[in-house]
Amino acid sequence: MGRGVAAVLAAVLAVVGAGLLFVYVSGADERALAGLDPRDVLVITEPVPAGTRAGELAAFTELRSLPNDAVAQGSLADLGDLDPEHVANTTLTPGEQVLPSRFVSPDSTELTVAVPFPDEAQLLSIQLSPERVVGGRLKAGDTVGVYLSRDVEYEDEAGETARFQETHALTHQVLVVRVQGASVATSAAPEGETEQTPSNDVIVTLAVTAELAERIIHGQEFGLLWLTHERATSDLSGTRIVDATNIFEP
């Protein structure tokens, strides 16, 4: 019996010793981190597409404790410190810390994010007021429909010049490559220098074919363009030239 008891005690001591060793080793990292003056910061865990609203960041981030020396200047520990309507001005990658400098107002001139576009396409930028670009809420990666309203002149049977207005879709599912705020030149700067100040207009860069570029440019020069935000599931059927003679027809 003495030998049996001794064996049991030895086994118990071994288990206890292993447990104590595990606890010690597990706490080693915490003790080491504690000596480095750790700080809590928000870190990106999933890729964040450029143009993502700060209010949507919770699904892409987590709070981590990092050594003070590893914390970037200005890093945030609370998403509430960001304006929820501000958007990422570039793509954010996992491991990055959340910095206020990465987020700007949707109509900021700093917002020049872009997405890849087909090799055969060419880029065309148009400047429009916010109500013509879905309230300025478009972002890179969206697809849009392009609509044109224009004045049309013709000669009637009496030889008199008549005018009417028409609206029609130019094209659908055009890729938005970049969205940025526009600026206007002023002379308010000292010593007569020209200063650029933000305007309410939005510059939208589209990936287009040469043929489509011609039609959009003509519409921009001689009519009024509107962009609609189209999804893959949007119903694009039923468009026609609309004017005063058929505007009330279904």
Summary of the structure (lengths in Angstrom):
residues: 250
radius of gyration: 30.3
end to end distance: 99.6
largest distance: 127.6
contacts: 656
relative contact order: 0.14
helix: 29%
strand: 36%
